Amino acid sequence: MILPNGTHLTYCTNIHPGENWADVLASLKQYLPEVKKQLSPEAPFGVGLRLSNLASQELLIGNNLAEFKSWLHAEGLYVFTMNGFPYGGFHHQEVKDAVHKPDWTTQNRLAYTIRLAYILAELLPEGMEGGISTSPLSYKPWLGFNKVRFNEVFKTAAKHLTLLTEELIYLKETTGKNIHIDIEPEPDGLLENTQEVISFYQKWLLYIGCKRLTSTRGLSPDEAVHALLNHIRVCYDVCHFALAYEAPADTFAKLKAAGIQIGKIQLSAALKTELPTGEAARSDLAQKLQPFAESTYLHQVVERDVFGKLNYYSDLPYALQHIQKPTATEWRTHFHVPLFTQNYIGLNSTQDDVETVLTYIAEHPQLTQHLEVETYTWEVLPEGLKTDLTTSIVRELEWVLQQTQIKENA
């Protein structure tokens, strides 16, 4: 959907199972026309497309891409953003830290992302820019939280992102389509907060990228920096930055000052709970949190203590072992809970951060052109929170539309 300020709003189709192209297409045909009918019957409806590596390869076989493009046009649908973070399986299996594999040190991650860019350039309507979210380079626990190993990954990732930028420059020259790759910080990712993102750009990406692009493309240093900042942007996932306890306005201001653009904002909420005093009360809270400690996805917990210090747990089951820690005051859990409610069986969420971001966008419409709801946990929600998937999608987007109208009229 295109909002009155020109921003495109959709949901991410990573919520639909399907790792090969046939299954992906079947899911899209099952859900997208009905969602469009309910939300945007008279106007085109945007799609946040998620393709696994396998699906992206199969889409390029024979006439698959041309036929998909024709179906989108016939249904009044258009693709403007893609999710290139999960490379492999994302449903009906244990994903956990495998969601980061392969990381940006590998040729596989580079080749997959380039393939997605060429697909998006073909599907993207004229006059629009396209974005593809991607992983935060790597996963800190794999690297032993070792700064030397971090730097090795930063260097290799910067080289690969520069090679990617060269491809995106070529795509823009040959097709007129401007495609950007949007790095998505998240808890325990090699990039997980604003300062880490800025540091990577300034110490690694712009230095390494500028040196190569001036040599291979004949760009001036200023032109090289502009190309890198245009094609490599940030995906601001509201849930993830809420877990970093960062105020949205502060993050946006710091990134802007560094010249780093927001390619896409993913509208998502994390579980949030104030930790009560007393052993019995905390045991009761642990019982409420237990159903969210499921086995498919990582659910990192970021704890704030009485001193304002942030402490990190790699997954909710591990955090629950420490719930009686007396100095802990608040937990935020990486579980993408529905946006439309702030109460989950007696637990709360960071829905307020989503509202704050939507207010900021209303006041700064130039921040980004792409908004994407990313509540992908419908299959693993505790009983009592699950409902029909189409109804869930529509309810999420209706809530965002309602909030958007409130912010614009304020």
N, C-alpha and C positions, 0 to 999 in steps of 0.2 A: 504494500500500500504506500501511496505517496501522501505524506502529511501536508497540511497547508503551507508549512515553511520549506517544502521541497525535500524534506528528509524521507528516506525510504525505510519502511518498517516491515519486518517479517519475523518468522521464527526459524530456528535452525532444524533442519530435517535429520540431524543426528539422533533425534528421538525415535525415528522409525528404524526397526531392525532391517538389516539387509547389507551384506558385504560384497555380493556380486551384483553386476549391473541389472540382471533380470529381476532380482529381488528388490533392488532400489527402485527401479521403475514401477514395479507393481505397488510398492508402498506409496510412491508419489501419486500414482493414479487413484489409489484408494482414498487418500486424505486430502490432497491439495484442492481438487475441484469443489469438494464440500466445504472446506474452510473458506475458500474464496466466495462461494455462494452465500455464506452466512455473514462474511465481513466486508466484502468488496464486490457485490454482484454486478455493479455497473462500471467498474474501473479495474484496470490491470492490478494484479496481485503479485508482489515480489516473492522470490523464493531464496531462502538461505540453504544452498545445496551442500550436502555432505557426501563425498565420495571416498571410499577406501582406495588404497592403492590398486587393488584388484579391479574394483568397479571403474576406476579411471582408465585403466588399460582396456577393459572390455568395451567401454563407451566409444573408444576410437577404432573399433573393429567394424569393417563394412560400412553400412549406412546408419549405424546406431545413433551417432551424433546428429546427423541431418534429420532423422526421424524424430528424435527427442526435441530438437529445435522446432520442428513443425507442430508437434503435440503441444508444446508450451504456447506457441502462437495461437493455436486453435482454442486453447482453454483460457486465453487472456492472462497468461502467467509469464513472468520474466525473471531471470536469474541475475542478481547484481552482486551477491556475496557468496562465498564458499567457506566451508570449514575444512581446513587442511591440517588440523592438529592430529586427530586419531588416524594413523596410517593403516592399521589393521583392524581386527575385530573389535566391536564396541558394544555388542549385546550378547546375551545368553552365554556368557563365559566370564571368567575372572579377568578383568582388565588391569586394575591396580596400576602399578608403575609402568606397565607395558605400554600405556598410552603415550609415553615419551619415546618409545622405540619406533623406528631408528631416530637418533637425535641428529642435530645439525653438524656433527662431525662426519656424517656419512654421505656417500654419493647417492644412496637410495632416497634419503630425505630430499636432497636437492633435485633429483630426477622427478620424483613424485610431485614436488611443488611446481616445477617448470611445466609438467604435464597439465596440472590443474590450471595454470595460467593460460595455456593455449586453449583449453576447453572453455574457460570463462571468456576469453577474448572472442570466441566464436558465438557464445550464447548472449553476451552482453549487448543490450540495445544501444543503438547509436546515441551519442551524446551523454552517456553515463560513464562514470568511472566504476571500476570493479575492485573488490578487495577479497583477500584470502587470508583467514587467520591461520596461524601456525604455532608450533610449540615454543616454549621459552628457552630454546637452544639445547638444554639437557636437563638432567635431574640430579640435584645436589647429592643425595645419598649414594648414588652410583660412584661419585667422585670422592667419597669420604670426607666431604666438606673441606677439601684440601685446596688452598688458594693456588698452589702451583698447578694442580690439575685443572682448576677452574680456568686459569690463564691459557692453558693448552687448548681447551675447548673454545674459549673466546676467540683465539687466533684462527682456529680452523673454521669455526662458524662464520666469522667475519669474511674469510676468503670465499666460502660457499655462498653467502648472501651477496657478495659482490658479483660472483659469477651469475647468480640469479638476476641481479640488477641489470647486467649486460643483456640478458635475454629479454627482460621487461622493456628496456630501452628499444631493443630491436622490434619487439611487438608493437610498441607505440608508434615507431617509425613506419612500420609496414601495414598496420591495421587502423591506426588512429585511436586505438583503445588504450586508456591509461589504467594499468593494473598495479595495485600495490599489495604487498605482503605484510600482514599485520601480526607482529609478534605478541603473543598472549601470555603475560606474566601470570604465574599462579604459585600457591604455596609449595615450597621445596623445589620449584623450578629453578634453573640456574639464574633466571631473572624472575624475581617475585615482588619487587616493589619499585617505586619511582626512581630512587637513587641508583639502584642497580641497573635499570634501563639506561639512564642518562650516562652512567659510567661506561657501559658497554659501547654506546654510540661514540662517545668522545675519545675513549682510550683505544678502541679497537676498530669498530666499523668504519667510521669516517677516516681514520688514519690509513688503514689497509685498503679500504675501498677507493679513496681518493688517489692513492699511489697507483693502483692498477688502472683505474678508468682514465687517468691522464695519459697513461702509456698505451693502453689497448684501444681506447676510443678517441684519443686526441682531444679530450675535454680539458678546459682550463680547470684549475683547482676549484674555483667557485661553481663551475658547471657540474663538476663531479660531485661536490657536496650536495648541490641542489637535486641531482638525479638520485642519490642515495636517500635523501630525506623525503623525496617524492615517492619512491618505490618501496622503501622499507619503513613501515609505520608501526603503530601500536594498536593492538586490540585491547580496549579497556573493558574487562569483564568486571561488572560491579560487585559480584560476589567475591572475586579474588582480591580486589583492592580493599573491600570491607574487611577481609581477613587480615590484611596488613594494617588495619586500623588507620587508614589514610583518609583524610577529608577530600572528597572529589575536587573541590575548587582548588585546593593546594596542589594536587597532582596535575590538574590541567594547566595551572599557571606555570609550574616548574617545567613541564614538558614543552610548553609553548616557548618559554624563555630559552630552552635548549634547541629550539627549531624542530622538535620532534612532533609529528602530526598524529592525531588520532584517526586511524583508518576506519575503525568500527567500534561501536559500543555494544557489548552483549549485556542485555538486561537480565539479571539473575540475582537471586537472594540466597544468603547463607543462613544456617541455623545460628541463633544467638541466644545465650542464656546467662543471666546473672547467677552466680553460684551462691546459694544460701549458706547461712551459718548453721552449724550443728551437723553431727554425723548422720543422724536419721534423715534430715532434710536432703542431704547430699546423696544418700543411698536411694531415696525416692526419686531424685533427679536422674540418677544413673539408670533406674528402671525405665524412665521415660525416654532416655537417649538410646537405650539398648536396641530398639527396633531399627534405628538408623545405622547401626554398625553392621551393615550388610557386606557381602563378600565380593561384589562386582567391581566397584570403583573405590579409589582412594578418597578418604574423608579426613583430611588433615585437620587438626585442631590447633588454633592459636589462642593461647591463654594470656590474659592480662592479670598481673598481680597487684597487690596493694601499693607497690612501689612504682607502678606504671611500666614495669618491664614486660616484654612479650616473650613467652616461652612456647616452644613448638613441639607438637606430637605428630608423628608421621601418619597416624591413622587413628580413627575413633576408638577401636577396641583397645589400643595401647593407652590412649588418654584416659579411658574409663578406669584403668588400674590406679590412676593418680587423682581421682576426683576428690579425695579427702584432703588434698594438699591445703593446709590452712591459709596460706597467703594468696591463693588464687581467688580472683573476684569475678572474672567473666570468661566465658568460652565462646569462640566463634568456630563453627564447624563447616568444612567444605562439603556441604551437601546442598545441591541446587534444589531448594524447595520452591513450591509454587509462589508466584508473585501476588496472586489475588487475595491472599489472606496472610495475616501476620501471626496467626496462632496455630500451632501444630501440637495437638494433644498436650496442651499446657506449656509448650515451648514457644519461643519467639523467633523472629527472623530479622535480617538486615534490610527489610523492605524500605525503611526510612532512607537508606542510601540510594535506592532506586528512585524514590521520589525526589531526593535532592539532585540527582543527576538529571532527571527530566526537567526540573526547574532550571537548572544551569543551561540545558540545551535550549529551552524556550528563550532564555536571555542571550544565548550565544549560539545562534543557529548555524554559524560557520564552523563550529567545532568538528562536526562530522556529518556525512550524508547518509550513514548507514547505522540503523538500529536493528538489533536482532535479539529476540527473546530466546534464551538458552536454558530452558528447564528440560533436562534430558532424563530425569530420574523417575519418570512415571511408573516404569516397570518395577522399581525397587522401593517405592514409597511404602511405608507401613500401611497395613489394612486400615481403612477408615479415611485415608487421604486419596485413595485411588478412585478414578471415575473413568468413563468412556474417554478415549484419547482425543477424538475430535472435539468433544465438549471441553476437555481440558485446554486444548490449544486455543480454541475460540475464547474461552474465559480469560486466559492469560493476555491475549491481544486486546480484548475488550477493556481489560483493566488498564493496560498501557494507554489505549486511546482515550479513556475517560480521564486519566491523569494528565495526559497531554493537553486535552481541552481545558482542564482546570488551570494548568500552568499558563496557557496562552491567554486565557481570559482574566488572569489575576492582575 
